[in-house]
Amino acid sequence: MEFFEGLHPVALAAIGTGFTFLMTALGAATVFLMRGKNNDKIQRIFLGFAAGVMIAASVWSLLIPAIELGEEAGVPGWLPAAGGFILGVVFLLLLDGLIPHLHPGSTDAEGPKSKLPGSTLMVLAVTLHNIPEGMAVGLACAMAAGGGGSAAAAIALCIGMGLQNFPEGAAVSLPLKRDGFSSGKAFAYGAFSGFVEPVGGILAVLVAGGIAPLMPWFLSFAAGAMMYVVVEEMIPEAHLGEHSHPGTLGALAGFLIMMILDVALG
């Protein structure tokens, strides 16, 4: 893991978030392979899996390190963990209210009224999801580069987020293809939705890295924002339809895999 410690935190954050962005693009590229109507059961499994990964990552990769860093700094560990978590929830709540967006599978746009086409609104919705994900990966990689965190744990988080970003990219591109977009345009929209991850991750590292005591707050901020996305959107969407078992089993599988990755590699 000496390779990680020899890199600048921003450079490693760029590599980590670049990988998760690549996985989003690969997921969007499935539009070139799949034909016919989307399988709603598979989509619910993917959504549930992504939710499970994000829940486990929020606990093991973000909140626990935030508590440990807070205690090392001489403050109660729960303070930055709880404070940052609340701020992350409020941040996503505000974005939900300020930015018009449309969730995959829905016909009712959220946020302020807008004349933007449904395709643009749907890309905005997935982009909102990716902001805290990029922050989480970027901060974990920066900690590993600076010696304040485990390189193996950062790798585990990158793998977990990459696994759940693959279906996210497909969740954008496939419905667009079904609605009449060309394969190339549907892919471009799906890939673009993940571009915010490197941007958000690098910006978070630049801010938190400049003021070291902010790191535990930023970690828990990312956790709160991700948990908001999971509870507000992913879990309800994973349980749409007559049967909820596919979404439930997907969530449990995602949580289990991310937990194993984080504990085994951390």
Secondary structure, 3 states (H helix, E strand, C coil): CHHHHCCCHHHHHHHHHHHHHHHHHHHHHHHHCCCCCCCHHHHHHHHHHHHHHHHHHHHHHHHHHHHHHHHHCCCCCHHHHHHHHHHHHHHHHHHHHHCCECCCCCCCCECCCCCCCHHHHHHHHHHHHHHHHHHHHHHHHHHHHHCCCCHHHHHHHHHHHHHHHHHHHHHHHHHHHHCCCCHHHHHHHHHHCCCHHHHHHHHHHHHHHHCHHHHHHHHHHHHHHHHHHHHHHHHHHHCCCCCCHHHHHHHHHHHHHHHHHHHHHC
